[in-house]
Amino acid sequence: MTDPSSERTLTKIIDCARKLIEKGIHIEGIGISLPGLVDSETGNALFIPRFKRRDWAVAEEVRVATGLPVRVDNDANAMALAALWFGRP
């Protein structure tokens, strides 16, 4: 379950990526889906009701912390892409 705090959730994402990198696991990038209004071109969350956040540069924060490329999109868009790429379960 996602933590109701955007800061703790972001910290968990960054910590998980760092642990994988420390183990020598190759990561090409990080994809984050958020339940709200997202500008996928900039990686900014425009409004995320669950976190009560506006104008959040989430992709930049994760990129700076991990050194990895980061893509952010709306959760519904991410689900549609997953269905397209991987098919129905």
Secondary structure as GFF3:
##gff-version 3
##sequence-region A 1 89
A	DSSP	alpha_helix	6	22	.	.	.	ID=ss1
A	DSSP	beta_strand	30	34	.	.	.	ID=ss2
A	DSSP	beta_strand	37	39	.	.	.	ID=ss3
A	DSSP	beta_strand	44	48	.	.	.	ID=ss4
A	DSSP	beta_strand	53	56	.	.	.	ID=ss5
A	DSSP	alpha_helix	58	66	.	.	.	ID=ss6
A	DSSP	beta_strand	70	74	.	.	.	ID=ss7
A	DSSP	alpha_helix	75	86	.	.	.	ID=ss8
###
